Every structure is written in structure tokens, then in C-alpha cells.
Amino acid sequence: MDIASLRAVGTSVQRIRQAAQKIEEGIIELCNELAQVNTKPMPGRDLGALTERQREIFKMIAVDTPTVEIAKRLGLSPRTVEAHRNTMRVTLNFGTTDELKQFAKESLKG
């Protein structure tokens, strides 16, 4: 390789490192935000009926985290996240996942 090629590779590696650092900072910020999420039950809805994993997903739903991102962060497949979401919907007696999502957002405000 000539000098110009080596410099180009070095610049690419540096950009990848910077991008990885930004991603890591964003994940840490989100984790701190999720740690402060209040999941107190609302009238007629018992969040205690959810499993620990479902409560993790519930918190991420509340802050509009996409299914694929939830799956990546928890080491699950997107279909597994969707299955948890559907189980939560049934457990908490919602007709649609949009209602579940709205409830999750409202529970943050409480």
C-alpha cells in the first residue's frame, strides 16, 4: 500500500471509532433515562403482572424506542419483542398495541 492508501485507512478507522463512541454515549444516556422511568400502576392496570423482561420493554416503548432497537439492546429478536408487546397488551387488557404504547407514555408522567 502506498502512503495515501494508508492515510485513507487510518482516517476511516478514526471515523469508525468516533461513530462507535457516539453510539456508546447515546446508549449510556438512554440507560440513565430508562433508570428514571416511573412504572407505577395506573387505575385498572397492574404492571406488577408483567415479567421483569416485559417491564424493561415497557419502559423502552414509553420513550418511543423502535422494536428493532429494543431487540438489539436486549439481545432478542424483533419477533420476540413483538411477542412480549402482544402479551403485555393482553395482560393489561388493551385492544391494540397503540393503546399499550399510549399507556406506557402516560405512566411516565405519573
Residue pairs with C-beta under 8 A, 6 or more apart in sequence:
1 9
27 73
30 63
30 65
33 63
34 59
34 60
34 63
37 59
37 62
37 63
37 108
38 107
38 108
38 110
39 47
39 55
39 58
39 59
39 107
40 47
40 107
40 110
41 47
41 48
42 103
42 106
42 107
42 110
44 93
45 92
45 93
45 103
46 92
47 55
47 58
47 92
47 107
49 91
49 92
50 58
50 88
50 91
50 92
53 74
53 84
54 84
54 87
54 88
54 91
56 74
57 70
57 74
57 81
57 84
57 85
57 88
58 88
58 104
58 107
59 104
60 69
60 70
60 73
61 70
61 85
61 100
61 101
61 104
62 101
62 104
62 105
62 107
62 108
63 108
65 73
67 78
67 81
67 82
67 85
68 78
70 76
70 81
71 77
71 78
71 80
71 81
74 81
85 97
85 100
86 97
88 100
89 95
89 96
89 97
89 99
89 100
92 100
92 103
94 100
94 103
